[in-house]
Amino acid sequence: MATDTLKSTTGASGAPGGLRRLLLDNGALTALIVLIIALSALSGDFLTTDNLLNIGVQAAVTAILAFGVTFVIVAAGIDLSVGSVAALSATVLAWSATQHGVPVVLAVVLAVATGVAAGLVNGFLIAYGKLPPFIATLAMLSVGRGLSLVISGGVPIPFPDSVSHLGDTLGDWLPVPVLVMIVMGLLAAFVLGRTYIGRSMYAIGGNEEAARLSGLRVKKQKLAIYALSGVFAAVAGIVLASRLSSAQPQAADGYELDAIAAVVIGGASLAGGTGKASGTLVGALILAVLRNGLNLLNVSAFWQQVVIGVVIALAVLLDTVRRKAGATPVTSGGGGNKGKQAATYGLAAVVTVAIVGATSFLHNGSSASANPKVGLSLSTLNNPFFVGVRSGAQAEAKKLGVDLTVTDAQNDASQQANQLQNFTSSSLDAIIVNPVDSDAASNSVKAADKAKIPVIAVDRGVNKAAVDALVASDNIAGGEQAARTIAEKLGGKGKIVILQGQAGTSAARERAQGFANGLKAYPGIKVVAQQPADFDRTKGLDVMSNLLQAHPDVQGVIAANDEMALGAIKALGSKAGTSVPVVGFDGTPDGLNAVKAGTLYASVAQQPTQLGRIAVDNALKASQGKKVEQTVKVPVKVVTKDNVAGFTG
């Protein structure tokens, strides 16, 4: 049975031998130390007090989630629902306290109770319903996310000020999320090492049938284990929402994978029976250190995912080899384990070489440059529009002699908050942000302002925080133009469907408002269906295919971006561009090609490369103390087959 202490030795071998034994017996800790040394050598901004505290904050939510998942994995289970449960719990807190006036203390209790309830449902389905843990928690993942969207209406809900302080710092230096992480870690360690239920987890994970035959009430213990995981998920959700000052219905999406990775990196076995809270903490820190260091080194957002995956695999492999080798230090009485130790040390060296080599090769070396340094945080690069923004920004940066660091938030407001924190701790000359959510970016922008770093918002504004300039087109006006274009094409009469963007994003809300405003002038246009397709081409295809089953006589389509419009065109087949006009939004290269081909009737083009160019130009001016306009509007333009040849974005 594993215990919740890092293994160590004392006695004749002395301190050096004890340290060697400690590192050999804890492969994840060795990997973390290797990472810190390598990144400290590669970046002068890494080993600073502010940045180390940033890493602690960025690890907090993953670590708290992972502590709960540790209970489940030790008991040979799995919990894929923790990310959704975290979002649901935070949404319940904000919804009850902000929108319904429930006292904050009671709202917090309701949020934690939500986590417990979700965990109990998981446990019941697994213990009494005999569902595999993977299936039961996968179902809860979907249910939790759906309920979060239903309760919030798909939009972020402001968090109560008294709870938002959980995202602040004590004494202007100690982050509260780090304190919460430590408290929850100590609680997890106590549960695992000092309680009956903790011992039950190891017994069930080691051999469930033997545990049952020994008199352990396995079913009831599983209920309690998954309920505990739900409690930790709820706390993680509250901490995450506090950092963002709002409950995001799409928050913590994919965090369950990070939590599981942290547990496994920390030495737990997916087969059950082993695992400890201290190892889980080290695993979460490895993930946070990797992401932080790669941001500081200006490694491409795409390569970051590759490097993180490879290093995680190597860290787990190191721990696996250590376990198989026995990792016993050589004593004067025998050298039989020298080969095994050599294998362990050799693999640690491979990890070191992989980290140093990959990061040295991939980062652009701009940290030593005397050029102005600007950071650009984009909401996503999984969309041609924002790829266009990046291209325009990079071209302008090269022209002006600016070192530009670009990060991809992957539509995750928390990840973007981490990236903006890294920019601030790196003392850049200016920051450009394209917010995942306008409310969630406010705390990070305030921190940059406190550090006297000018901030330029691009495409979307930042609420509750002052930026030096907003460079954007008008999404509402663009939505109105899209509505007018489809209505005039149909002669003011007809049935249409609207494909909406990702729930919770400002672009989706504003464009939907523009569509509604524009259609008011055309009472003959009937909207027979409105469904989200998350700005995604594949989802646009699937949603449109489904809608055509219910509305085969649809006469027009408005999509909140070109990607969804292209998916709808695929679903419509030969009808697209002939009997059913489709109007998109953004003016992406693929969208414009479809306009040329006649399958896309029109696209409301935002000129993304212009947005990127103007944002960098304003960032440089602001960093030099020059005056910039508070709002810089880049005009949108309806592009059809008649004018597409002369259009350049």
C-alpha positions in Angstrom: 0.0 0.0 0.0 1.4 3.4 -1.0 1.6 6.1 1.7 1.4 9.8 1.2 5.0 10.6 1.9 8.0 11.1 -0.3 10.3 8.2 0.3 13.6 8.9 1.9 16.4 7.1 3.6 18.5 7.8 6.7 21.3 6.2 8.4 24.6 4.9 7.2 24.3 6.2 3.7 24.3 9.8 4.9 22.7 12.9 3.4 24.1 12.5 -0.1 22.8 8.9 -0.3 19.5 9.9 1.2 19.1 12.7 -1.4 20.0 10.2 -4.2 17.5 7.7 -2.9 14.8 10.5 -2.6 15.3 11.5 -6.2 15.5 7.9 -7.5 12.3 6.8 -5.6 10.4 9.8 -6.8 10.8 10.1 -10.6 8.3 12.9 -10.9 10.2 15.1 -8.4 13.4 14.4 -10.3 11.7 15.5 -13.6 10.4 18.6 -11.9 13.9 19.6 -10.7 15.3 18.9 -14.2 12.7 21.1 -15.7 13.3 24.0 -13.3 17.1 23.9 -13.9 16.7 23.7 -17.7 14.2 26.5 -17.9 16.2 28.7 -15.5 19.2 28.3 -17.8 17.2 29.2 -20.9 15.2 32.1 -19.6 16.3 34.9 -17.2 12.6 35.6 -16.5 11.8 32.1 -15.2 13.4 31.9 -11.7 11.9 35.1 -10.3 9.7 35.4 -7.3 6.8 36.8 -9.3 7.0 34.1 -11.9 7.3 31.3 -9.4 4.1 32.6 -7.7 2.5 32.8 -11.2 3.3 29.1 -11.6 1.7 28.3 -8.2 -1.5 30.2 -9.2 -1.5 28.5 -12.6 -1.1 25.0 -11.0 -3.7 25.6 -8.3 -6.9 24.6 -10.2 -5.4 21.6 -11.9 -3.9 20.4 -8.6 -7.1 20.8 -6.7 -9.0 18.8 -9.3 -6.2 16.2 -9.4 -6.3 15.7 -5.6 -9.9 14.6 -6.0 -9.1 12.4 -9.0 -6.3 10.8 -7.0 -8.9 9.3 -4.7 -10.7 7.8 -7.7 -7.6 6.5 -9.4 -6.1 5.0 -6.3 -9.4 3.0 -6.0 -8.9 1.8 -9.7 -11.5 4.2 -11.1 -11.6 7.2 -13.4 -13.4 10.5 -13.3 -13.8 12.3 -16.6 -16.5 14.7 -15.2 -14.4 16.9 -12.9 -14.0 19.7 -15.4 -17.7 20.0 -16.1 -18.6 19.6 -12.4 -16.2 22.4 -11.6 -17.9 24.7 -14.2 -21.4 23.6 -13.0 -20.6 24.3 -9.3 -19.2 27.8 -10.0 -22.3 28.5 -12.2 -24.6 27.5 -9.4 -22.8 29.8 -7.0 -22.9 32.8 -9.3 -26.5 32.2 -10.4 -27.8 31.8 -6.9 -25.8 34.7 -5.3 -25.8 37.2 -8.2 -29.1 36.6 -9.9 -31.3 35.4 -7.1 -29.9 37.2 -4.0 -29.0 34.0 -2.1 -26.5 34.9 0.8 -23.0 34.2 -0.3 -22.3 31.6 2.4 -25.4 29.6 1.4 -24.5 30.0 -2.3 -21.0 28.5 -1.6 -22.7 25.6 0.3 -25.0 25.1 -2.7 -22.0 25.0 -5.0 -20.2 22.4 -2.9 -23.4 20.4 -2.6 -23.7 20.4 -6.4 -20.2 18.8 -6.6 -21.2 16.2 -4.0 -24.4 15.4 -5.8 -22.6 14.9 -9.1 -20.1 12.7 -7.4 -22.8 10.6 -5.7 -24.6 10.1 -9.1 -21.3 8.9 -10.5 -20.7 6.6 -7.6 -24.3 5.2 -7.7 -24.1 4.5 -11.5 -20.7 2.7 -11.0 -21.4 0.9 -7.7 -25.0 0.0 -8.1 -25.7 0.5 -11.8 -22.6 -1.5 -12.7 -21.6 1.0 -15.3 -17.9 1.2 -16.2 -16.4 4.3 -14.5 -15.4 5.6 -17.9 -19.0 5.5 -19.2 -20.6 6.9 -16.1 -18.3 9.8 -15.7 -18.3 10.6 -19.4 -22.1 10.9 -19.2 -21.8 13.2 -16.2 -19.2 15.3 -18.2 -21.9 16.0 -20.8 -24.7 16.5 -18.2 -22.7 18.8 -16.1 -21.6 21.0 -19.0 -25.2 21.1 -20.4 -26.7 22.1 -17.1 -24.0 24.8 -16.7 -25.1 26.2 -20.1 -28.8 25.9 -19.3 -28.5 27.7 -15.9 -26.3 30.5 -17.3 -28.1 30.8 -20.6 -24.8 30.4 -22.3 -23.3 33.6 -21.0 -20.8 34.2 -18.1 -22.4 35.3 -14.8 -20.5 37.8 -12.6 -19.1 36.4 -9.4 -19.9 37.9 -6.0 -17.2 40.3 -4.9 -16.8 38.6 -1.6 -16.0 35.3 -3.3 -13.9 36.9 -6.1 -11.3 37.7 -3.4 -10.3 34.0 -3.6 -8.5 35.1 -6.7 -6.6 37.9 -5.0 -3.3 38.0 -3.1 -2.6 38.4 0.6 -0.2 41.2 1.5 0.2 41.9 -2.2 2.4 38.9 -2.7 0.8 35.6 -1.6 -1.9 34.4 -4.0 -5.0 33.0 -2.3 -5.3 30.2 -4.9 -1.9 28.9 -3.8 -3.1 28.8 -0.2 -6.3 27.0 -1.2 -4.2 24.5 -3.1 -2.0 23.8 -0.1 -5.0 23.4 2.2 -6.7 21.0 -0.2 -3.5 19.1 -0.7 -3.0 18.6 3.1 -6.6 17.5 3.3 -6.1 15.0 0.5 -3.0 13.7 2.2 -4.8 13.3 5.5 -7.7 11.4 3.8 -5.3 9.1 2.0 -3.0 8.4 4.9 -4.9 8.8 8.1 -8.6 7.8 7.5 -10.6 4.6 7.1 -11.9 5.7 3.7 -8.3 6.4 2.5 -7.2 2.9 3.5 -10.3 1.6 1.7 -9.3 3.3 -1.5 -6.0 1.5 -1.5 -7.7 -1.8 -0.6 -10.3 -1.5 -3.4 -7.7 -0.4 -5.9 -5.3 -3.2 -5.0 -7.9 -6.0 -5.2 -11.5 -5.2 -5.1 -12.7 -8.8 -4.6 -10.3 -9.3 -1.7 -11.5 -6.1 -0.1 -15.1 -7.2 -0.4 -14.4 -10.6 1.1 -12.5 -9.0 4.0 -15.8 -7.3 4.9 -15.2 -3.9 3.3 -18.5 -2.3 2.1 -17.2 -1.6 -1.4 -20.3 0.0 -2.9 -20.7 2.5 -0.1 -17.1 3.3 -0.2 -17.3 4.0 -3.9 -20.2 6.4 -3.3 -18.0 8.3 -0.8 -14.9 8.3 -3.0 -16.7 9.8 -6.0 -18.5 12.3 -3.7 -15.1 13.4 -2.4 -13.9 13.9 -6.0 -17.0 16.1 -6.6 -16.2 18.2 -3.5 -12.6 18.9 -4.8 -14.0 19.7 -8.3 -16.5 22.2 -6.8 -13.7 23.9 -4.8 -11.5 24.0 -8.0 -14.4 25.6 -9.9 -14.9 28.3 -7.3 -11.2 29.1 -7.3 -11.2 29.2 -11.1 -14.2 31.5 -11.3 -12.7 33.7 -8.6 -9.7 34.3 -10.8 -11.9 35.2 -13.7 -14.4 37.2 -11.7 -17.2 35.3 -13.4 -18.6 31.9 -13.8 -17.9 30.7 -17.3 -20.3 27.9 -18.6 -17.4 26.6 -20.8 -14.8 26.9 -18.0 -12.4 24.0 -17.2 -13.1 22.3 -20.6 -10.5 19.5 -20.9 -9.2 20.0 -17.4 -10.1 16.5 -16.5 -7.3 15.3 -18.8 -4.8 17.6 -17.1 -5.9 16.3 -13.7 -5.5 12.7 -14.7 -2.1 13.4 -16.3 -1.0 15.1 -13.1 -2.0 12.1 -11.0 -0.3 9.6 -13.3 2.9 11.8 -13.6 2.9 11.9 -9.8 3.4 8.2 -9.6 -0.2 6.8 -9.4 -1.1 3.7 -11.4 -4.2 3.7 -13.5 -4.6 0.1 -12.4 -5.2 1.3 -8.9 -3.7 0.7 -5.5 -0.9 3.3 -5.6 -0.9 7.1 -5.5 -0.2 10.0 -3.1 -1.2 13.6 -2.8 2.4 14.9 -2.8 3.1 13.1 -6.1 -0.1 14.6 -7.6 1.1 18.1 -6.5 4.4 17.5 -8.2 2.6 16.3 -11.4 0.4 19.4 -11.5 3.5 21.6 -11.0 5.3 19.9 -13.9 2.4 20.8 -16.2 2.3 24.4 -15.0 6.1 24.8 -15.2 6.1 23.4 -18.7 3.5 25.8 -20.0 4.9 28.8 -18.2 8.4 28.1 -19.4 7.4 27.6 -23.0 5.4 30.8 -22.9 8.4 32.7 -21.6 10.7 31.2 -24.3 8.2 32.2 -27.0 7.8 28.7 -28.3 5.1 28.4 -31.0 1.7 27.7 -29.6 1.4 24.6 -31.9 4.8 23.3 -30.8 4.0 23.8 -27.2 1.4 21.0 -27.3 4.0 18.7 -28.9 6.7 19.4 -26.3 4.3 19.1 -23.4 3.0 15.7 -24.6 6.6 14.4 -25.2 7.9 15.6 -21.8 4.9 14.1 -20.0 5.5 10.8 -21.7 9.2 10.9 -20.7 8.4 11.8 -17.1 6.0 8.9 -16.8 8.5 6.6 -18.5 11.2 7.7 -16.1 9.0 6.8 -13.2 8.1 3.4 -14.8 11.7 2.5 -15.3 12.5 3.5 -11.7 9.8 1.3 -10.4 10.9 -1.7 -12.5 14.5 -1.2 -11.6 13.8 -1.0 -7.9 15.8 2.2 -7.6 17.9 1.0 -4.6 21.1 3.0 -4.0 24.4 1.2 -4.2 25.9 0.3 -0.9 29.4 -0.9 0.0 28.1 -4.4 0.3 26.8 -4.9 -3.2 26.8 -3.5 -6.7 24.0 -5.5 -8.2 21.8 -2.5 -8.7 24.3 -0.3 -10.5 22.9 -1.2 -13.9 19.4 -0.4 -12.8 20.5 2.9 -11.3 22.4 3.7 -14.5 19.2 3.1 -16.5 17.2 5.5 -14.2 19.9 8.2 -14.4 20.2 7.7 -18.1 16.6 8.2 -18.7 16.7 11.4 -16.5 19.5 12.6 -18.8 17.3 11.9 -21.8 14.5 14.0 -20.3 17.0 16.8 -19.7 18.4 16.6 -23.2 14.8 16.5 -24.7 13.7 19.6 -22.8 16.9 21.7 -23.3 17.2 20.6 -27.0 13.5 21.1 -27.9 13.2 24.5 -26.2 16.5 25.8 -27.5 15.6 24.7 -31.0 12.1 26.0 -30.9 12.2 29.4 -29.1 13.1 32.3 -31.3 15.9 33.7 -29.0 14.3 37.1 -28.8 14.7 37.4 -25.0 18.2 38.9 -25.4 17.2 41.3 -28.1 17.1 45.1 -27.6 14.0 45.4 -29.8 10.6 46.3 -28.2 8.8 43.2 -26.9 5.1 42.7 -27.4 2.9 39.8 -26.4 -0.2 38.8 -28.3 -2.7 36.5 -26.7 -5.3 35.2 -29.1 -8.5 33.4 -28.1 -7.8 30.6 -30.5 -5.7 29.7 -33.5 -8.1 26.9 -34.5 -9.9 29.4 -36.7 -8.6 31.0 -39.9 -9.8 34.4 -38.9 -7.5 34.6 -35.9 -4.7 33.0 -38.0 -5.2 36.1 -40.2 -4.9 38.4 -37.2 -1.7 36.7 -36.2 -0.3 37.0 -39.8 -1.1 40.7 -39.9 0.5 41.2 -36.4 3.6 39.3 -37.3 4.1 41.2 -40.6 3.7 44.6 -38.9 6.0 43.5 -36.0 8.7 42.5 -38.5 8.3 45.8 -40.4 8.6 47.8 -37.1 11.4 45.8 -35.5 9.2 44.4 -32.7 9.8 41.0 -31.1 6.3 39.5 -31.0 5.3 36.6 -28.8 2.1 34.9 -29.8 0.1 32.5 -27.6 -3.0 30.5 -28.2 -5.6 30.4 -25.4 -7.6 27.6 -27.1 -10.8 29.3 -26.2 -10.0 28.8 -22.5 -10.4 31.9 -20.4 -8.3 30.5 -17.6 -5.5 29.5 -19.9 -5.5 33.0 -21.3 -5.3 34.4 -17.8 -2.2 32.3 -17.3 -0.7 33.5 -20.5 -1.4 37.2 -19.7 0.2 36.7 -16.2 3.3 35.3 -17.9 3.4 38.3 -20.2 3.2 40.6 -17.2 5.9 38.8 -15.2 8.2 39.0 -18.3 8.0 42.8 -18.2 7.0 43.1 -21.8 6.8 46.6 -23.4 3.1 46.1 -24.4 0.4 43.4 -24.5 -2.2 42.7 -27.1 -5.2 40.6 -26.0 -8.0 39.1 -28.0 -10.2 38.0 -25.1 -11.8 34.6 -24.9 -14.4 36.4 -22.7 -14.5 40.1 -22.1 -15.3 39.8 -18.4 -12.8 37.1 -17.6 -9.8 39.1 -19.0 -10.4 42.0 -16.7 -8.2 40.9 -13.7 -5.3 40.1 -16.0 -5.5 43.5 -17.7 -5.7 45.2 -14.3 -2.5 43.4 -13.3 -0.7 44.5 -16.4 -1.9 48.1 -15.8 -0.6 47.9 -12.3 2.8 46.9 -13.8 2.5 49.9 -16.1 2.4 47.7 -19.2 0.0 49.2 -21.9 -2.7 46.8 -23.1 -4.4 46.9 -26.5 -7.5 44.9 -27.1 -8.2 43.5 -30.5 -11.5 42.3 -32.1 -13.2 42.1 -28.6 -13.2 44.6 -25.8 -12.4 44.0 -22.1 -15.1 44.8 -19.5 -14.4 46.2 -16.1 -10.8 47.2 -16.9 -9.3 50.0 -18.9 -7.3 49.2 -22.0 -5.1 51.8 -23.9 -7.0 51.1 -27.1 -9.6 48.8 -28.7 -8.9 47.8 -32.3 -12.1 46.1 -33.6 -14.8 46.0 -36.1 -18.4 46.3 -35.0 -19.8 42.8 -34.6 -23.3 44.1 -34.0 -23.2 46.2 -37.1 -21.7 43.3 -39.0 -24.6 41.1 -37.8 -27.1 43.6 -39.0 -25.4 43.7 -42.4 -25.5 39.9 -42.7 -29.3 39.9 -41.8 -30.0 42.6 -44.4 -28.0 40.8 -47.1 -29.9 37.5 -46.7 -33.2 39.3 -46.4 -32.7 41.3 -49.6 -31.5 38.2 -51.4 -34.7 36.4 -50.5 -36.9 39.4 -51.4 -37.9 40.0 -47.8 -39.7 36.7 -47.4 -38.6 33.2 -46.6 -37.6 30.7 -43.9 -34.0 30.8 -42.6 -31.9 29.1 -40.0 -29.1 30.7 -37.9 -26.0 28.9 -36.9 -24.7 30.6 -33.7 -21.2 30.8 -32.3 -19.7 29.4 -29.1 -21.9 30.1 -26.1 -20.4 32.5 -23.7 -18.2 34.4 -26.2 -18.7 38.1 -26.8 -18.5 37.6 -30.6 -21.3 35.1 -30.5 -23.5 37.3 -28.4 -22.9 40.5 -30.4 -23.4 38.9 -33.8 -26.6 37.2 -32.6 -27.8 40.6 -31.4 -26.9 42.1 -34.8 -28.8 39.3 -36.6 -31.9 40.0 -34.5 -31.7 43.7 -34.9 -31.3 43.5 -38.7 -34.2 41.0 -39.2 -36.6 43.3 -37.3 -36.9 45.3 -40.5 -38.0 42.2 -42.5 -41.2 40.7 -40.9 -41.5 38.4 -43.8 -38.3 36.5 -42.8 -39.1 33.7 -40.4 -36.3 32.1 -38.3 -37.3 28.5 -38.1 -34.3 27.4 -36.0 -31.3 28.8 -34.2 -28.6 26.4 -32.9 -25.0 26.8 -31.8 -22.2 25.2 -33.8 -19.4 26.7 -31.8 -17.6 28.5 -34.7 -16.6 25.0 -35.9 -16.9 23.7 -39.5 -17.5 20.1 -38.5 -20.2 21.1 -36.0 -21.7 23.4 -38.7 -22.0 20.4 -41.0 -23.6 18.2 -38.3 -26.0 20.8 -37.0 -27.1 21.9 -40.4 -27.6 18.2 -41.5 -29.9 17.8 -38.4 -31.8 21.0 -39.1 -32.5 19.9 -42.7 -34.3 16.8 -41.4 -36.8 19.0 -39.5 -36.8 21.9 -42.0 -36.2 20.6 -45.5 -37.8 23.7 -47.0 -35.3 26.1 -45.5 -34.6 29.0 -47.9 -31.5 30.7 -46.4 -28.8 30.4 -43.8 -26.9 32.9 -41.7 -23.8 31.6 -39.9 -21.9 33.6 -37.2 -18.6 32.8 -39.0 -17.3 31.4 -42.2 -16.3 28.1 -40.8 -19.8 27.2 -39.8 -21.1 28.6 -43.1 -18.7 26.2 -45.0 -20.0 23.3 -42.9 -23.6 24.3 -43.8 -22.7 24.5 -47.5 -21.4 20.9 -47.3 -24.7 19.8 -45.7 -26.8 21.6 -48.3 -25.0 20.0 -51.2 -26.2 21.2 -54.6 -28.7 23.6 -52.9 -25.9 25.8 -51.6 -25.6 28.9 -53.8 -28.5 28.0 -56.0 -31.8 27.6 -54.1 -30.4 28.3 -50.6 -28.1 31.3 -50.2 -25.7 31.1 -47.2 -24.2 34.2 -45.6 -21.1 33.9 -43.4 -19.0 36.2 -41.3 -15.2 37.0 -41.1 -13.9 37.0 -44.7 -11.5 34.1 -44.2 -9.5 32.8 -47.2 -11.7 29.6 -47.4 -14.8 31.8 -47.1 -13.7 34.1 -49.9 -12.9 31.2 -52.1 -16.4 29.8 -51.5 -17.8 33.3 -52.5 -15.7 33.1 -55.7 -17.1 29.6 -56.4 -20.7 30.8 -55.8 -21.5 28.3 -53.0 -21.3 31.1 -50.3 -23.5 34.0 -51.2 -21.7 36.5 -49.0 -19.3 37.0 -46.1 -19.2 39.9 -43.8 -15.5 40.5 -43.9 -13.7 41.9 -40.9 -10.2 42.2 -42.5 -8.3 40.2 -39.9 -4.8 41.0 -41.1 -5.7 44.7 -40.8 -6.8 44.2 -37.2 -3.4 42.5 -36.4 -1.4 45.2 -38.1 -3.2 48.1 -36.5 -3.0 46.4 -33.0 0.8 46.0 -33.2 1.2 49.6 -34.4 -0.9 50.9 -31.5 0.9 48.7 -29.0 4.3 50.1 -30.1 3.0 53.7 -29.9 1.6 53.1 -26.4 4.8 51.5 -25.2 6.7 54.6 -26.4 4.3 56.9 -24.5 2.7 58.2 -27.6 -1.0 59.0 -27.8 -3.3 56.4 -29.3 -7.0 56.5 -30.1 -9.2 54.9 -27.4 -11.2 53.1 -30.1 -9.9 52.2 -33.6 -12.7 50.9 -35.8 -11.8 48.7 -38.8 -14.7 48.8 -41.2 -16.5 45.6 -42.1 -17.5 44.9 -45.7 -20.1 42.6 -47.3 -18.1 40.6 -49.9 -20.1 39.0 -52.7 -19.2 37.5 -56.0 -19.4 41.0 -57.5 -16.6 42.5 -55.4 -14.6 39.6 -54.1 -11.9 39.9 -56.8 -10.8 43.3 -55.5 -11.1 42.5 -51.8 -7.9 42.1 -49.6 -8.3 41.3 -45.9 
